Structure formats: C-alpha cells, structure tokens
Amino acid sequence: MAVARFTPHLYRYFPTLPHDGEHVGGATARDVLAELNRRYPGLAGYIVDDAGALRKHVNIFIEGQLLADRATLSDPVHERGEIFFFQALSGG
C-alpha cells in the first residue's frame, strides 16, 4: 500500500489523520483520494472541486513528482509509493 501524507493544515479539519502517513491502496491518485474520503468523509472536498478536478491551490506529488493530470487525477500510484497532498494557504 502507498503512504498518503498531508500538509499540516488538513489536520485542523481532520485531526485523526495519522501524522506519519496513512497507508492506502489505489492504482491512481483518484483511487487513493476516494479511499481516503471513505475513511475521512469530507476530505476530498478540500482537495477536488465539484467536477472532481484538483482545486486551484492544491497540488499532489507522487514520488516527489507533481501530478500531471489535474482534471481527472489519473496519474498512477505505485503500491509502495508515496502520495503527498499539499494544500496551499492563501488570502489575507
């Protein structure tokens, strides 16, 4: 299973997310996010918009590489890989 990691901001809304990462299966970034949303209802709403595309101020890194498919999150995730959900803070 891949390890999903998160920016500290998401712990504010999902305090039960493990700080050392969540082991989760899934062949693509979308699959991983769907499983995480099943475990932590509402999490996907912070990552993707209503159409399922990555939100403007969110990035996903898979094995240190920026996600290429922001529209459908079809980038593959390796079984023993790492996927990092990075939510930038903005505003003033």
For each residue, the residues with C-beta under 8 A, 3 or more apart:
1: 23 24 25 79 80
2: 23 24 25 26 32 77 78 79 80 81 82 83
3: 21 22 23 24 81 82 83
4: 21 22 23 24 32 36 82 83 84 85
5: 21 22 82 83 84 85
6: 10 11 14 17 84 85 87
7: 10 85 86 87
8: 11 12
9: 12 87 89
10: 6 7 13 14 17 43 46 85 87
11: 6 8 14 15 17 19
12: 8 9 15
13: 10 42 46
14: 6 10 11 17 40 42 43
15: 11 12
16: 40
17: 6 10 11 14 22 40
18: 21 22
19: 11
20:
21: 3 4 5 18 82
22: 3 4 5 17 18 36 39
23: 1 2 3 4
24: 1 2 3 4 32 35 36 39
25: 1 2 31 32 35 79
26: 2 29 30 31 32 33 34 35 77
27: 31 76 77
28: 31 32 73 74 75 76 77
29: 26 32 33 60 62 67 69 73 74 75 77 83
30: 26 33 34 52 72 73 74
31: 25 26 27 28 34 35 77
32: 2 4 24 25 26 28 29 35 36 77 83
33: 26 29 30 36 37 43 44 47 48 73 85
34: 26 30 31 37 38 44
35: 24 25 26 31 32 38 39
36: 4 22 24 32 33 39 40 43 44
37: 33 34 40 41 42 43 44
38: 34 35 41
39: 22 24 35 36 43
40: 14 16 17 36 37 43
41: 37 38
42: 13 14 37 45 46
43: 10 14 33 36 37 39 40 46 47
44: 33 34 36 37 47 48
45: 42 48
46: 10 13 42 43 55 58 87
47: 33 43 44 54 55 58 60 85 87
48: 33 44 45 51 52 53 54 55 58 73
49: 52 53 54 55
50:
51: 48
52: 30 48 49 72 73
53: 48 49 70 71 72
54: 47 48 49 58 59 60 67 70 71 73
55: 46 47 48 49 58 87
56:
57: 87 88 89 90
58: 46 47 48 54 55 85 86 87 88
59: 54 66 67 86 88
60: 29 47 54 66 67 73 75 83 84 85 86
61: 64 65 66 67 83 84 86
62: 29 65 67 75 76 77 81 82 83 84
63: 78 81 82
64: 61 82
65: 61 62
66: 59 60 61
67: 29 54 59 60 61 62 70 73 75
68: 75
69: 29 72 73 74 75
70: 53 54 67 73
71: 53 54
72: 30 52 53 69
73: 28 29 30 33 48 52 54 60 67 69 70
74: 28 29 30 69
75: 28 29 60 62 67 68 69
76: 27 28 62
77: 2 26 27 28 29 31 32 62 81 83
78: 2 63 81
79: 1 2 25
80: 1 2
81: 2 3 62 63 77 78
82: 2 3 4 5 21 62 63 64
83: 2 3 4 5 29 32 60 61 62 77
84: 4 5 6 60 61 62
85: 4 5 6 7 10 33 47 58 60
86: 7 58 59 60 61
87: 6 7 9 10 46 47 55 57 58
88: 57 58 59
89: 9 57
90: 57
91:
92:
